[in-house]
């Protein structure tokens, strides 16, 4: 929805606004978080806003079927390294191999097209976005063990959901929010879907290691590549199908542990 919007900045703003409103409702229901968790909420909001900016830049500079896989494929192996080296989480050999296969397959989806020098800015934006994803994955994974998932989801999305549209308005002016009804509804729908999806991710992080959840989450890239081919007319081809199969092999290894 964000990539297909005629004005992607406006689409992001409406998407974020929807998450902000839902987050505010959750805040009213759930109440205040523990006093020692405000730092997690602030850090997560900053990282998510940075992520939206990186994603917007990636979509403006490159193809959806290349930029999205690179951004998402960078995250799992970075999270795996951080979870083992910094957080001292133990990963089974099969899980570690599975995480590496998922990342390799996703990144292969990008480089099969042999990107040239002109695509370096787009690749840099997507890689930076992937590092941001890894950062907020670690922050959020630690936070949900310190407070209820719905409390954290509500506060985090309320903050970022209202701040991001203000940033877009400061950049483009209030006229940026005056979009056709169809574009507004698309943005709002995208926000609802986005928040529901991330709520499931946070819940999963309370029951599995960060590396496992991060790797399994990024299997959405397979669908992203298909969406790029079907809706945006971007090439998929047999080589990308093989890369997608590598991702599936990684998922199987993770699931067997």
N, C-alpha and C positions, 0 to 999 in steps of 0.2 A: 504493500500500500504506500509506504514511504517513497520507494523508488519510482513507482508509477505515477506519483502526483505531479501535476504540471508545475507547481511551485513547491519544491521539496522542503524548503525551510518552513513554509506555512503548514505543510502536512505534518512535519515534526512537532510544530507548536500545538496544533490541535490534538495530536496524539498524546503529547505530554499533558495537556490540560485535562483530558479525560482521566488519565491516571491520577492527577492531582485531586480531582473531585472525588473519585472513588477512595483515594487515600484518606481524604478528610473525613469521609463517612466512617472508615475503619478506625480512625483516631478517636472519633466521638464514641464509638462502641467499645474500643479496647482500652482507652485511657492512656496515661503516661507510661513510658518505658522505665526500666530501672535507671537510677541516677548515674550509674557508671557506664551507661551504653550510649550516651549522647555523642561521644566521639565517633562511634561506628556509624551512627545515622548521618552525621555531617560528612564524614569521609565518603560514605557510599553515595550520598547525593552529589557531591563534587565529581566523583568518578563517573557516575551515570550521566551527568550533564556533559562531561568531557567526551564520554563514549558517543552520545548523540551527535556532538559536533564532529567527531572523527568519522562517524558513519555517514553523516551528511556530505562531508568532503569526499569521502570514498565514492559515494554514489554519483556525485557531480563529476568526478574525474575519470571514473572507469566503469566497466560493465558490471552489472549486478552479479552475474554468474561467476565472475572472477573476484570481485572485491569482497563479497560476502563470505565465500569460502576461506579466503586468506585471513580475514579478520577473525572468523570463528575458529579456523584451524590453528592459529597461533596460540590461542588460549589454553587448550588442554595440556600441552607439554610444559608450558610455563607454570601452570598450576601444579602439575605433577612434581616438577623440580622444587617449587616452593614448599609444597606440602611435605615432601620428604626431608629436604635440607633444613628448612626453617621451622616447620611445625612438627617435625619428627613423627609424621604419620607413616605407618607401615603399609607398603603395597605388595600384594602377591605378584610373583613373576608374571603370571598370565595377565593380570590387570595392567602391569607396566608395559608389557608388549602390546596389549590391546590399545592403550592410550597412545603409544607411539604409532601404531598402524592407523588409528583414526586420524591423528594429526598429519601423517604422511599422505594418506589418501586425500584429505581435504586440501592440503597445500598443492598436491599434484593436480587437482582440479583447476588450479590457477595457472600453473606454469606449463601445462600441456600446450597452451596457446602461444608459447614462446613470446612473452611480452618484450617490447623493445624499450629504447631509452625514453620515448615519449610517455611511456606508462610508469616511469619511475615515481613521479609525484603521487600517482594513484596507489601504487604498491606501498609507498612509504606511509600514506594515510591509512591504508587498510592494516598494515602491520602495527602501526601505532594504536589503532583501534583495538587490535587483538591484545596488545599489552594492557590496555585499559580494562578490557573484559577480564583478563587474568587478575588484575588488581582488585576489581570490585567483587570478583568471585571469591577471593580469599577473605576480604573484609566481611562480606555478607555471610560466608560460611562460618566464620568465627562468631559473628553477631547472633545468629539464630540459635546458638547454644547458650545464649545468655538472656534471651527473652522469647516470648511467644512469637511464632512466625507472623501471625496476622498483625501484631503490634508493630513489628519491625517493617513489614510490608507497607502498612498504613503510613507511618511516619516518614519512611524513606521516599515513597512515591508522592506524598503530599508536598514535601519540600521541593523535590526536583520537578514535580509536575506543575507547580506554580512559578518556579524560578525560570525554567527554560523558556516559556512563552514570553516572559518579561525581557529576557536576553534577546530573543528574536525581534520583539517590538523595538527595543533600543537600537538594534542593528538596522532594521528595515522600516521602522515607523509603524503606526497603528493600522495603516492600510493593508499590511500583510495578512491581517486576520480576516479581512473581508474577501472571502473566497466563495465560489459557487457552492450551493447547498450540497451537491454531490461530493465535492472535495472535503467539505467540513464533516459530513457523515462518514466518509472513508477514514479521515483522520481519527475521529472519535471511536469508530469501530476498531481501528488498529490499536488504539490505546487500551481498550477493554481486553482485547486478545493478548496484547503484550503483558498487561498486568496479571492476567490469569495464568499465562505461561510462566512468568517469573515467580509467581506464588508457588507453583508446582516445583520449580527449581529449588526455592528456599526450603520447602518441605522435604524434598529429597536430600538436601544437604544435612538435615538432622538425622538421617538414617544411613548415610554412606559416606565414604571418604570424598574429599573435595575433588581429587583427580578422577575418580570414577564418574561422579556426577557431571563434572565439566566435560569429560569425553563423550558421555552418552547424550548430553544436551546438544552437542554440536552435530549430531546426526541429522539435525534439521537442514544441514547444508545439502544433503542429497536432494531433499525436496526443493531447496533454494535453486539448485542447478536446473532442476526440471522446470520450475517456475520461470527461470530466466529464458529457457528455450521455448516454452509454450506461450508465455504472455508477452515477452519482450523480443522474441525472434532471435535470441542469442544461440550460438552453436553449442550443441552438447556432444554428439559423436561417440564412437566406440571407445576412444581413449579415456574420455571422461567417465564413461560407463564402467571401465575397468577400475579407475580410481575410486569410484563409488563402491565397487565390490570390495576393495581393500578396506574401506571404512566399515562395511558390513562385517568383514572378517574380524576387525578390531572389536566391534560391538559384541560379537559372539564370544570372543576370548574374555571380555570383561564380564559378560553375563554368566559364564560358566564358573567363575570364581565364587 
